[in-house]
Amino acid sequence: MTAGECCPGRGSDTSPLVWEFGPVPRQTIQGGSRHSVRDATGPSTVDLSWSAIGLHFLARLADLDVGTRARGPGERLWELGDVLEIFAGSPGAEAYLELHVAPNGCTLQLGWPSVSILTAMRARNERDLGAFVRTEPLFRAEPRLVPDGWEVEGVVFAQALESLNPAGCGHGTRWALSFSRYDYGPEAVAPLLSSTSPHPVADFHRRSDWRTVVLG
């Protein structure tokens, strides 16, 4: 069991925990190819801290072509353009959250009982996510455009995390987390994938690759 990295309390003297996004390999999509590294203008990072409100994050996402075709909540945002995806679970528990935000503020909230359910859906090529969409506010995300890309500042609410862990969400609790992104270029095909987790294949749901934090 991984001991975990310390995620400091918000407003403490300790600097936030900073993770950098790294590339995730993927197969070439039929009808398109991967964009070149010209799509990135520099490193992308996420700062993490926590408070009684929940897990706070500030993602800085380098991107020359920020955009999305999303128009409302609950859409399959990763198919519509740039998106930041947040994954959160309690080590040893099967249920986890998958939270998406697009540059225009559109969001998608999913609560998965287990990875095995998603695996079965993929095997059946089932696209209907309705049974797993969560409508109550699980997080707040405020995206904004910056000269070298876009940023997202927000918080995963403590109540949402507590639903995954009977021990609650407080000092000393452990969480498995991952931040991932789809970075589309101007042609809107074959997006570049990146993550704070060292995924060896293009599957952000590989929980064995997620990083463990301890709220300190």
Residue, then its C-alpha position, 0 to 999 in steps of 0.5 A: m500500500t502506497a504511503g502517499e504524498c502529503c496534501p497540505g491544508r489550504g492557507s497553511d505555511t506549506s506550499p500546495l502539492v504540485w503535480e505535472f501532467g505527462p504524456v499518455p500513449r494512445q493508438t492512432i484514431q482511424g481517419g486522423s493522426r496525433h498532433s505534434v508537440r506544437d500543441a503544447t507551449g509549456p508544462s501543465t500542472v495542478d496545485l492541490s490543497w484541502s480545507a473543510i470545504g473539500l479538495h482544492f485544485l488549480a490546473r494550469l493547462a498549456d494549450l495553443d488551441v483552446g476550444t470545445r463544441a460542448r453546449g450544456p451539462g452532461e455531454r460526452l465532453w472528451e469527444l467535443g474538445d478540450v477537457l480536464e478530467i478529475f478522478a477521485g477514490s478512496p484506496g481499497a474502495e471500488a466506487y469513485l468519481e469522474l468529474h469533467v470540465a470544459p473551457n467554457g464551463c460545461t461539466l459532466q459528473l459521473g459516479w462509478p460503483s466500480v471499474s468493472i462496470l465500466t469495463a463491461m460497458r466498453a465490452r458491449n460498446e454501450r454509450d449511455l452514461g445516464a445511470f451514472v450521471r450525478t446531478e447534485p453538485l459534486f464539485r465547483a470548477e471555474p475555467r478561464l483563458v490565459p495567454d498560454g492556454w487555460e486554467v481551472e480553479g475549483v474544489v471537489f466538495a467534501q460531501a462528495l468525497e465523504s460518500l466514498n469513504p466512511a472515515g470522512c474527509g479530514h486530516g490523515t485520510r488517504w485518497a487516490l487521485s488523478f487529473s487528466r486531459y484531452d488536448y485537441g488541436p485545430e483539426a479536432v481529431a486525435p487529441l493529445l492525452s496527458s495525465t498526472s498519473p503514469h498511465p502506460v496505456a490510454d486508459f485514465h480509469r486504471r486506478s492502479d496508476w493513480r497517485t495517493v495523497v494524505l491530507g496533512 
